[in-house]
Amino acid sequence: MPKYLVQANYVGEGVKGLLKEGGTSRRAAAEKLIKSLGGTMEAFYYAFGETDAYIIADLPDNASMAAIALTVGASGAVTVKTTVLMTPEEVDVAAKKTPTYRPPGQ
C-alpha cells in the first residue's frame, strides 16, 4: 500500500476547533477519515513552526489520498501538503530503470 506524509496546518475556524476539541480528538478524526478509505494511520504528531501536524498514512492508492486532501482542503479549516513516500527497495527498482531523456538545450 502506498505511504504518504501529510503536513497539515489549521487555519481560521480550524484553530478554534483544535482549541475546543483538543489534539487527541483531531487525531481520532484523522484516523477515522483514513480508515474510511481503507487506509491506516502509522503516526500523527503535532509540531512547532511552519507545520502544525505531521501524519504518516498508508492508503490503497493515490486517488484515495487525493480524496482525503480534497475533502480536508474543502473544509477551509485545514490546509494540507502531501508527499508520496518510497521505501529504499522502491528506490532500488527506480535506480535500475533506464529511461530515455534529453536535457533541455542538448
C-alpha positions as CSV (number, residue, x, y, z in Angstrom):
1,M,0.0,0.0,0.0
2,P,1.4,3.4,-0.9
3,K,2.6,5.5,2.1
4,Y,2.1,9.3,2.4
5,L,3.4,12.1,4.6
6,V,0.7,14.7,5.2
7,Q,1.6,18.1,6.5
8,A,-1.4,19.9,7.9
9,N,-1.9,23.5,9.1
10,Y,-5.0,24.6,11.0
11,V,-6.4,27.9,9.7
12,G,-9.3,30.2,10.9
13,E,-12.1,28.1,12.4
14,G,-9.7,25.0,12.4
15,V,-7.6,26.6,15.1
16,K,-10.7,27.4,17.1
17,G,-11.9,23.8,16.7
18,L,-8.5,22.4,17.8
19,L,-8.5,24.6,20.9
20,K,-12.1,23.5,21.7
21,E,-11.7,19.7,20.9
22,G,-8.1,19.1,21.8
23,G,-5.3,17.3,20.0
24,T,-6.4,13.7,20.7
25,S,-9.8,14.4,19.2
26,R,-8.3,15.7,16.0
27,R,-6.0,12.7,15.8
28,A,-9.0,10.4,16.2
29,A,-10.9,12.3,13.4
30,A,-7.9,12.0,11.1
31,E,-7.6,8.2,11.8
32,K,-11.3,7.8,11.1
33,L,-11.0,9.6,7.8
34,I,-8.1,7.5,6.7
35,K,-9.8,4.3,7.8
36,S,-12.9,5.3,5.9
37,L,-10.9,4.8,2.6
38,G,-9.3,1.6,3.6
39,G,-6.1,3.1,5.0
40,T,-4.2,3.0,8.2
41,M,-2.5,5.8,10.2
42,E,1.1,5.0,11.2
43,A,1.8,8.2,13.0
44,F,0.3,11.6,14.0
45,Y,2.4,14.3,15.6
46,Y,1.9,18.0,16.3
47,A,4.8,20.3,15.8
48,F,6.0,23.9,16.3
49,G,7.0,26.0,13.3
50,E,5.8,26.0,9.7
51,T,3.7,22.9,10.0
52,D,1.1,22.2,12.7
53,A,0.8,18.4,12.3
54,Y,2.5,15.6,10.5
55,I,0.7,12.4,9.6
56,I,2.1,9.2,8.0
57,A,-0.6,7.1,6.5
58,D,-0.9,4.0,4.2
59,L,-3.7,4.3,1.7
60,P,-4.8,1.9,-1.1
61,D,-3.9,4.4,-3.9
62,N,-3.3,8.0,-5.0
63,A,-7.0,8.5,-5.7
64,S,-7.8,7.7,-2.0
65,M,-5.1,10.2,-0.8
66,A,-6.4,12.8,-3.3
67,A,-9.9,12.3,-2.0
68,I,-8.7,13.0,1.6
69,A,-6.7,16.1,0.6
70,L,-9.7,17.5,-1.4
71,T,-12.2,16.8,1.4
72,V,-10.0,18.3,4.1
73,G,-9.0,21.3,1.9
74,A,-12.6,22.0,1.0
75,S,-13.4,22.4,4.7
76,G,-11.5,25.6,4.8
77,A,-10.3,24.7,8.4
78,V,-7.1,22.9,7.4
79,T,-4.6,23.1,4.6
80,V,-2.6,20.0,3.6
81,K,0.5,19.2,1.7
82,T,1.0,15.6,0.7
83,T,4.3,13.8,-0.1
84,V,4.4,10.3,-1.5
85,L,6.9,8.3,0.5
86,M,9.0,5.5,-1.1
87,T,10.9,2.6,0.5
88,P,14.6,2.0,-0.1
89,E,13.6,-1.0,-2.1
90,E,11.4,1.1,-4.4
91,V,14.3,3.4,-5.0
92,D,16.5,0.4,-5.9
93,V,13.9,-0.6,-8.5
94,A,13.8,3.0,-9.8
95,A,17.6,3.2,-10.0
96,K,17.7,0.1,-12.2
97,K,15.3,1.6,-14.8
98,T,16.9,3.2,-17.9
99,P,14.6,5.9,-19.2
100,T,15.4,7.8,-22.4
101,Y,15.9,11.5,-21.6
102,R,17.4,14.6,-23.4
103,P,18.2,17.6,-21.1
104,P,16.9,21.0,-22.3
105,G,19.1,22.6,-24.9
106,Q,21.1,19.5,-25.7
